[in-house]
Amino acid sequence: RGGRGSPSFFNVEDKIDVLNSTLGKSMGGASGGFSTGVKEFIDLQRQKSRPYLFSNAIAPPVVAGTLKALDVVQGDETVLEQLRSNTKQFRTQMKEAGFTITGSDSCAIAPVMLGDAKLASTFADKMLEQGIYVIGFSYPVVPKGQARIRVQLSASHTTEEVQRLIDAFKAVKKELL
């Protein structure tokens, strides 16, 4: 709903006292994050939180890029519509092809579950041979036996690019499984 995060998506904004978020995946791959909330909590966090005490300020270019990304998302609903379309296309067709995709069907971060760590690594290498760059995640990043390739869809991907991604997954699956 409007690209305003999970509280907005689940319509619980009025029930949230503290919001922590990252400036990574949803904001174009930047780094850093933030906490916002009631003044008393933020004051306590500034005084007692070790990560806060030993952290660095977010770099000005990251702030500028994040603000621009927020302007785009809030000012143009077609961007979110494209992201939703790409997400639906990928998740639907991948499941039809027999892949296990975890998480919410509306989430643009789509873990393609493969289970075996070696398989995830080999699968990622084969995807690169297809011209698709993905990374296999395995233990200790994820629990043992839950290795995966995490796909991060974007509104900047075209329908054709998403289809090419799906076709590459199918081709590598046919080769390896």
GIFENVEN-V96126 format. One record per residue. N is the residue number from 0. RES is the residue in one letter. PSI is psi in radians with two decimals (999 if undefined). D_LAST is the distance of its C-alpha to the last C-alpha in whole Angstrom. Layout:
BEGIN
n=N res=RES psi=PSI d_last=D_LAST
n=N res=RES psi=PSI d_last=D_LAST
END
This chain:
BEGIN
n=0 res=R psi=1.59 d_last=38
n=1 res=G psi=0.13 d_last=40
n=2 res=G psi=0.51 d_last=37
n=3 res=R psi=0.33 d_last=39
n=4 res=G psi=-3.14 d_last=37
n=5 res=S psi=-0.77 d_last=36
n=6 res=P psi=-0.69 d_last=39
n=7 res=S psi=-0.76 d_last=40
n=8 res=F psi=-0.74 d_last=37
n=9 res=F psi=0.10 d_last=38
n=10 res=N psi=0.81 d_last=41
n=11 res=V psi=0.40 d_last=43
n=12 res=E psi=-0.61 d_last=44
n=13 res=D psi=-0.09 d_last=48
n=14 res=K psi=0.05 d_last=46
n=15 res=I psi=2.16 d_last=45
n=16 res=D psi=-0.57 d_last=47
n=17 res=V psi=2.37 d_last=45
n=18 res=L psi=2.14 d_last=42
n=19 res=N psi=2.41 d_last=40
n=20 res=S psi=2.85 d_last=37
n=21 res=T psi=2.73 d_last=36
n=22 res=L psi=0.39 d_last=36
n=23 res=G psi=-1.67 d_last=33
n=24 res=K psi=-0.88 d_last=30
n=25 res=S psi=-0.31 d_last=32
n=26 res=M psi=0.52 d_last=35
n=27 res=G psi=0.35 d_last=33
n=28 res=G psi=0.30 d_last=32
n=29 res=A psi=-3.02 d_last=35
n=30 res=S psi=2.89 d_last=36
n=31 res=G psi=-3.09 d_last=38
n=32 res=G psi=-3.02 d_last=39
n=33 res=F psi=2.82 d_last=42
n=34 res=S psi=2.46 d_last=44
n=35 res=T psi=2.62 d_last=46
n=36 res=G psi=-2.78 d_last=48
n=37 res=V psi=2.51 d_last=52
n=38 res=K psi=-0.74 d_last=54
n=39 res=E psi=-0.68 d_last=54
n=40 res=F psi=-0.80 d_last=51
n=41 res=I psi=-0.72 d_last=50
n=42 res=D psi=-0.77 d_last=54
n=43 res=L psi=-0.77 d_last=52
n=44 res=Q psi=-0.73 d_last=49
n=45 res=R psi=-0.56 d_last=51
n=46 res=Q psi=-0.58 d_last=53
n=47 res=K psi=-0.28 d_last=51
n=48 res=S psi=2.00 d_last=47
n=49 res=R psi=-0.77 d_last=46
n=50 res=P psi=-0.62 d_last=43
n=51 res=Y psi=-0.77 d_last=46
n=52 res=L psi=-0.56 d_last=48
n=53 res=F psi=0.32 d_last=46
n=54 res=S psi=2.89 d_last=45
n=55 res=N psi=2.76 d_last=45
n=56 res=A psi=2.66 d_last=46
n=57 res=I psi=2.38 d_last=44
n=58 res=A psi=2.43 d_last=44
n=59 res=P psi=-0.70 d_last=46
n=60 res=P psi=-0.56 d_last=44
n=61 res=V psi=-0.75 d_last=41
n=62 res=V psi=-0.82 d_last=44
n=63 res=A psi=-0.76 d_last=45
n=64 res=G psi=-0.71 d_last=41
n=65 res=T psi=-0.77 d_last=40
n=66 res=L psi=-0.69 d_last=44
n=67 res=K psi=-0.74 d_last=43
n=68 res=A psi=-0.72 d_last=39
n=69 res=L psi=-0.71 d_last=41
n=70 res=D psi=-0.77 d_last=44
n=71 res=V psi=-0.85 d_last=41
n=72 res=V psi=-0.73 d_last=39
n=73 res=Q psi=-0.37 d_last=43
n=74 res=G psi=-0.16 d_last=44
n=75 res=D psi=1.75 d_last=42
n=76 res=E psi=-0.39 d_last=40
n=77 res=T psi=-0.48 d_last=38
n=78 res=V psi=-0.83 d_last=36
n=79 res=L psi=-0.64 d_last=35
n=80 res=E psi=-0.72 d_last=34
n=81 res=Q psi=-0.73 d_last=32
n=82 res=L psi=-0.78 d_last=30
n=83 res=R psi=-0.73 d_last=30
n=84 res=S psi=-0.80 d_last=28
n=85 res=N psi=-0.73 d_last=26
n=86 res=T psi=-0.81 d_last=25
n=87 res=K psi=-0.78 d_last=25
n=88 res=Q psi=-0.87 d_last=23
n=89 res=F psi=-0.95 d_last=20
n=90 res=R psi=-0.75 d_last=20
n=91 res=T psi=-0.90 d_last=20
n=92 res=Q psi=-0.59 d_last=18
n=93 res=M psi=-0.71 d_last=15
n=94 res=K psi=-0.71 d_last=16
n=95 res=E psi=-0.52 d_last=16
n=96 res=A psi=0.01 d_last=12
n=97 res=G psi=0.15 d_last=11
n=98 res=F psi=2.61 d_last=11
n=99 res=T psi=2.04 d_last=14
n=100 res=I psi=2.09 d_last=17
n=101 res=T psi=3.02 d_last=19
n=102 res=G psi=3.11 d_last=23
n=103 res=S psi=2.43 d_last=26
n=104 res=D psi=-0.28 d_last=25
n=105 res=S psi=-0.02 d_last=27
n=106 res=C psi=2.27 d_last=26
n=107 res=A psi=-0.20 d_last=25
n=108 res=I psi=1.96 d_last=24
n=109 res=A psi=1.75 d_last=20
n=110 res=P psi=2.09 d_last=18
n=111 res=V psi=1.85 d_last=14
n=112 res=M psi=2.23 d_last=13
n=113 res=L psi=-0.35 d_last=10
n=114 res=G psi=-1.11 d_last=12
n=115 res=D psi=2.30 d_last=12
n=116 res=A psi=-0.80 d_last=14
n=117 res=K psi=-0.71 d_last=13
n=118 res=L psi=-0.76 d_last=9
n=119 res=A psi=-0.73 d_last=12
n=120 res=S psi=-0.81 d_last=14
n=121 res=T psi=-0.72 d_last=11
n=122 res=F psi=-0.79 d_last=10
n=123 res=A psi=-0.71 d_last=14
n=124 res=D psi=-0.74 d_last=15
n=125 res=K psi=-0.60 d_last=12
n=126 res=M psi=-0.68 d_last=14
n=127 res=L psi=-0.65 d_last=17
n=128 res=E psi=-0.45 d_last=17
n=129 res=Q psi=0.00 d_last=16
n=130 res=G psi=0.28 d_last=20
n=131 res=I psi=2.16 d_last=19
n=132 res=Y psi=1.97 d_last=20
n=133 res=V psi=2.85 d_last=18
n=134 res=I psi=2.35 d_last=18
n=135 res=G psi=2.33 d_last=16
n=136 res=F psi=2.32 d_last=18
n=137 res=S psi=3.14 d_last=18
n=138 res=Y psi=2.37 d_last=21
n=139 res=P psi=0.10 d_last=24
n=140 res=V psi=-0.64 d_last=24
n=141 res=V psi=2.84 d_last=22
n=142 res=P psi=2.63 d_last=22
n=143 res=K psi=2.45 d_last=20
n=144 res=G psi=0.06 d_last=17
n=145 res=Q psi=0.65 d_last=17
n=146 res=A psi=2.62 d_last=15
n=147 res=R psi=2.93 d_last=15
n=148 res=I psi=2.16 d_last=15
n=149 res=R psi=2.13 d_last=18
n=150 res=V psi=2.33 d_last=19
n=151 res=Q psi=1.79 d_last=23
n=152 res=L psi=2.70 d_last=24
n=153 res=S psi=2.71 d_last=28
n=154 res=A psi=-0.34 d_last=31
n=155 res=S psi=-0.20 d_last=31
n=156 res=H psi=2.41 d_last=27
n=157 res=T psi=2.86 d_last=28
n=158 res=T psi=-0.70 d_last=26
n=159 res=E psi=-0.68 d_last=25
n=160 res=E psi=-0.70 d_last=24
n=161 res=V psi=-0.71 d_last=22
n=162 res=Q psi=-0.69 d_last=20
n=163 res=R psi=-0.69 d_last=19
n=164 res=L psi=-0.85 d_last=18
n=165 res=I psi=-0.79 d_last=16
n=166 res=D psi=-0.66 d_last=15
n=167 res=A psi=-0.76 d_last=14
n=168 res=F psi=-0.77 d_last=11
n=169 res=K psi=-0.75 d_last=10
n=170 res=A psi=-0.77 d_last=10
n=171 res=V psi=-0.67 d_last=8
n=172 res=K psi=-0.76 d_last=5
n=173 res=K psi=-0.64 d_last=6
n=174 res=E psi=-0.70 d_last=6
n=175 res=L psi=-0.48 d_last=4
n=176 res=L psi=999 d_last=0
END
